[in-house]
Amino acid sequence: MGKSAPGPSFIILNAGVLHRVGPHRLHVVLARRIAAAGMAGLRLDLGGIGDSIASSDAATFRDSAVADTRAAMTGLTEAIGSVRFVLFGVCSGADNAVATALVDERVVGVVLIDPPAYPTRMGQLRDLRTRIAQRGSVREVVRWGIQVAERRLRLAIAMLGRSTAEDPPSEGREIPSAATFGARLTTLVDRGVRVLAAYSGIHGPRYNHPDQIFEVFPALRGRLDHRYYAAANHTFTELAGQAELVDDVTAWTMTANRFG
């Protein structure tokens, strides 16, 4: 009887331009927990970040990130025989995980920390209630409402005075439309890729309820897993929040037979 293939390996992608240690050593802590639980893994520095040189001739950073991640998977196959992979990413790392999974069927799971988030009517109402509650008195609520209206009016006037040609180019993370991101998630779950989408508490109306992802993508309810850390910031600075995230990701990743 031939030797069975090893289980999937866990690859942690860069969060933005932070090197493989991750925000507040999150990647180190998570990698050690995953390893202790019995899964092989790798903290990856994409080309041009940390100790890795930029070796790809890809046209964009996203294409380069996908190429580097696929090369890392091939390297782990050659080193330890892994043929299936779970990708973990925070922010743009989540975007790179999705992009890689879409083009490489060796990816059987993705853990997305603060992937794209989108406002909903209910999310806006919840955010408004929270802001009103924080003001306390009726007088403070009215004063706040006037200030918001004034800011929006100034912004509208400023935008009228700018032509499209004068607008600066977009910088940083590119957020796809809700329809595009929903289609990408649907493609993955249709293929059998396991998805864990986790959101911190920084998003205001874009994400302020555990189930808001299903307010945007109702057809995905029951087809992917989700977490919401209302008290956590984007980089999980507080150790208690980081520990909760690491516990949840480890438990989710190590669930028996989750990845076939």
C-alpha positions as CSV (number, residue, x, y, z in Angstrom):
1,M,0.0,0.0,0.0
2,G,1.5,3.3,-1.0
3,K,2.3,6.1,1.4
4,S,-0.6,8.6,1.7
5,A,-0.1,12.2,0.9
6,P,0.5,14.5,3.9
7,G,-2.2,16.8,5.1
8,P,-2.4,20.4,3.9
9,S,0.3,22.9,4.8
10,F,-0.4,26.4,6.2
11,I,1.1,29.4,4.4
12,I,1.0,32.8,6.1
13,L,1.2,35.7,3.6
14,N,2.5,39.2,4.3
15,A,0.1,41.8,5.8
16,G,0.8,44.7,3.5
17,V,4.5,45.5,3.5
18,L,5.1,44.1,6.9
19,H,7.7,41.3,6.9
20,R,6.9,37.7,7.9
21,V,6.8,38.4,11.7
22,G,3.4,40.0,11.0
23,P,1.6,42.8,12.9
24,H,2.6,42.6,16.6
25,R,4.2,39.2,16.0
26,L,0.8,37.7,15.1
27,H,2.3,35.5,12.4
28,V,5.0,34.1,14.7
29,V,2.4,33.2,17.4
30,L,0.0,31.7,14.9
31,A,2.7,29.7,13.0
32,R,3.9,28.2,16.3
33,R,0.4,27.2,17.4
34,I,-0.4,25.7,14.0
35,A,2.9,23.7,14.1
36,A,2.2,22.5,17.7
37,A,-1.2,21.3,16.5
38,G,0.6,19.1,13.9
39,M,0.4,21.0,10.6
40,A,3.4,22.0,8.6
41,G,3.6,25.7,7.7
42,L,5.6,28.6,6.3
43,R,5.7,32.3,7.0
44,L,6.3,33.8,3.6
45,D,8.0,37.0,2.6
46,L,6.8,38.0,-0.8
47,G,9.4,39.3,-3.3
48,G,10.7,42.7,-2.2
49,I,9.5,42.3,1.4
50,G,11.7,41.4,4.4
51,D,14.4,39.0,3.4
52,S,13.0,38.2,-0.1
53,I,14.3,39.8,-3.2
54,A,12.0,40.9,-6.0
55,S,12.5,38.2,-8.6
56,S,9.2,38.2,-10.5
57,D,8.8,40.0,-13.8
58,A,5.0,40.2,-13.2
59,A,3.3,43.4,-14.3
60,T,1.6,44.1,-11.0
61,F,2.4,43.5,-7.3
62,R,-0.8,41.3,-7.1
63,D,0.5,39.1,-10.0
64,S,3.9,39.0,-8.3
65,A,2.3,38.0,-5.0
66,V,0.4,35.2,-6.6
67,A,3.5,33.9,-8.5
68,D,5.5,34.0,-5.3
69,T,2.8,32.2,-3.3
70,R,2.5,29.5,-5.9
71,A,6.3,29.1,-6.0
72,A,6.2,28.7,-2.2
73,M,3.6,25.9,-2.5
74,T,5.8,24.1,-5.1
75,G,8.8,24.5,-2.8
76,L,6.8,22.8,0.1
77,T,5.7,20.0,-2.2
78,E,9.4,19.4,-3.1
79,A,10.5,19.7,0.5
80,I,7.9,17.7,2.4
81,G,5.4,16.4,-0.1
82,S,2.5,18.7,0.6
83,V,0.1,19.0,-2.3
84,R,-2.7,20.9,-0.6
85,F,-2.5,24.3,1.1
86,V,-4.4,26.7,3.4
87,L,-3.5,30.3,3.0
88,F,-3.8,33.0,5.7
89,G,-3.7,36.7,5.1
90,V,-4.5,40.0,6.9
91,C,-5.8,42.9,4.8
92,S,-4.0,42.8,1.4
93,G,-2.7,39.4,2.5
94,A,-6.3,38.3,2.4
95,D,-6.7,39.7,-1.1
96,N,-3.5,37.9,-2.2
97,A,-4.9,34.6,-0.7
98,V,-8.1,34.9,-2.6
99,A,-6.3,35.8,-5.9
100,T,-4.0,32.8,-5.5
101,A,-6.8,30.4,-4.6
102,L,-8.7,31.5,-7.7
103,V,-6.0,30.3,-10.0
104,D,-4.5,27.4,-8.1
105,E,-6.5,24.3,-7.1
106,R,-3.9,23.2,-4.7
107,V,-5.4,25.8,-2.3
108,V,-8.1,24.0,-0.3
109,G,-8.7,26.7,2.4
110,V,-8.3,30.4,3.0
111,V,-8.3,32.4,6.2
112,L,-9.2,36.0,5.4
113,I,-8.6,38.6,8.1
114,D,-10.3,41.9,7.3
115,P,-11.1,41.1,3.7
116,P,-13.2,43.7,1.8
117,A,-16.2,44.9,3.7
118,Y,-19.2,46.7,2.4
119,P,-21.9,48.9,4.1
120,T,-25.4,47.7,4.3
121,R,-28.6,49.6,5.3
122,M,-28.7,47.7,8.6
123,G,-25.0,48.3,9.1
124,Q,-25.5,52.1,8.6
125,L,-28.5,52.1,11.1
126,R,-26.4,50.2,13.7
127,D,-23.5,52.6,13.2
128,L,-25.9,55.6,13.6
129,R,-27.4,54.2,16.8
130,T,-23.9,53.6,18.2
131,R,-22.8,57.2,17.4
132,I,-26.0,58.7,18.9
133,A,-25.5,56.6,22.1
134,Q,-22.0,57.8,22.4
135,R,-23.1,61.5,22.4
136,G,-25.5,61.1,25.3
137,S,-27.7,64.2,25.5
138,V,-30.1,65.5,22.9
139,R,-28.1,68.7,22.7
140,E,-24.9,66.8,21.9
141,V,-26.7,64.7,19.3
142,V,-28.0,67.8,17.5
143,R,-24.6,69.5,17.6
144,W,-23.0,66.4,16.2
145,G,-25.6,66.2,13.4
146,I,-24.9,69.8,12.4
147,Q,-21.2,69.2,12.3
148,V,-21.7,66.1,10.1
149,A,-23.9,68.1,7.7
150,E,-21.3,70.9,7.5
151,R,-18.5,68.5,6.7
152,R,-20.5,66.8,4.0
153,L,-21.4,70.2,2.5
154,R,-17.8,71.3,2.4
155,L,-16.7,68.0,0.9
156,A,-19.4,68.3,-1.8
157,I,-18.3,71.9,-2.7
158,A,-14.7,70.8,-2.8
159,M,-15.5,67.9,-5.2
160,L,-17.4,70.3,-7.5
161,G,-14.3,72.4,-7.9
162,R,-12.2,69.4,-9.0
163,S,-12.1,67.9,-12.5
164,T,-11.7,64.2,-13.0
165,A,-8.3,64.9,-14.6
166,E,-7.1,66.5,-11.4
167,D,-8.1,63.6,-9.1
168,P,-5.0,61.9,-7.7
169,P,-4.5,58.2,-8.6
170,S,-5.8,55.7,-6.1
171,E,-3.2,54.4,-3.8
172,G,-2.9,51.4,-1.5
173,R,-5.3,48.5,-1.4
174,E,-7.8,48.2,-4.3
175,I,-11.2,47.1,-3.1
176,P,-13.4,45.3,-5.6
177,S,-17.0,46.0,-5.9
178,A,-19.3,43.9,-3.7
179,A,-20.6,42.0,-6.8
180,T,-17.0,41.1,-7.8
181,F,-15.9,40.0,-4.4
182,G,-19.0,38.0,-3.9
183,A,-18.5,36.3,-7.2
184,R,-14.9,35.4,-6.2
185,L,-16.0,33.9,-2.9
186,T,-18.7,32.0,-4.7
187,T,-16.2,30.6,-7.2
188,L,-14.1,29.3,-4.3
189,V,-16.8,27.7,-2.3
190,D,-18.3,26.1,-5.4
191,R,-14.9,24.5,-5.9
192,G,-14.9,23.2,-2.4
193,V,-12.4,25.6,-0.9
194,R,-13.1,26.2,2.8
195,V,-13.3,29.9,3.7
196,L,-13.0,31.6,7.0
197,A,-13.7,35.4,6.9
198,A,-12.9,37.3,10.1
199,Y,-13.5,41.0,10.7
200,S,-12.1,43.3,13.3
201,G,-14.2,46.1,14.9
202,I,-12.8,49.0,12.9
203,H,-15.2,49.1,9.9
204,G,-18.1,51.2,11.1
205,P,-21.1,50.8,8.8
206,R,-19.0,48.4,6.6
207,Y,-19.0,45.7,9.2
208,N,-20.5,46.0,12.7
209,H,-22.4,42.8,13.2
210,P,-21.3,39.1,13.2
211,D,-23.6,38.3,10.3
212,Q,-23.0,41.3,8.2
213,I,-21.2,39.4,5.5
214,F,-24.5,37.6,4.8
215,E,-26.4,40.9,4.6
216,V,-24.2,41.6,1.6
217,F,-23.9,38.0,0.3
218,P,-27.1,36.2,1.4
219,A,-26.5,33.3,-1.0
220,L,-23.3,32.4,0.9
221,R,-25.0,31.8,4.2
222,G,-24.0,28.4,5.5
223,R,-21.4,28.0,2.8
224,L,-18.5,29.8,4.5
225,D,-17.4,30.4,8.1
226,H,-17.1,33.8,9.7
227,R,-15.9,35.5,12.9
228,Y,-16.3,39.1,14.2
229,Y,-14.0,40.6,16.8
230,A,-15.8,43.8,17.8
231,A,-13.2,44.9,20.3
232,A,-10.2,44.3,18.1
233,N,-8.4,46.8,15.9
234,H,-7.1,46.0,12.4
235,T,-3.7,44.6,13.6
236,F,-5.0,42.9,16.7
237,T,-2.8,45.0,19.0
238,E,-4.4,43.9,22.2
239,L,-3.0,40.5,23.3
240,A,-6.4,39.2,24.4
241,G,-7.8,39.9,21.0
242,Q,-4.8,38.4,19.3
243,A,-5.1,35.2,21.5
244,E,-8.8,34.8,20.6
245,L,-8.0,35.1,16.9
246,V,-5.2,32.6,17.1
247,D,-7.3,30.2,19.1
248,D,-10.2,30.4,16.5
249,V,-7.9,30.1,13.4
250,T,-6.1,27.1,14.9
251,A,-9.3,25.4,15.9
252,W,-10.9,26.0,12.5
253,T,-7.8,24.9,10.6
254,M,-7.4,21.7,12.6
255,T,-11.0,20.5,12.5
256,A,-10.9,16.9,11.5
257,N,-11.5,16.2,7.8
258,R,-12.2,19.8,7.1
259,F,-10.0,19.8,4.0
260,G,-10.8,16.4,2.7
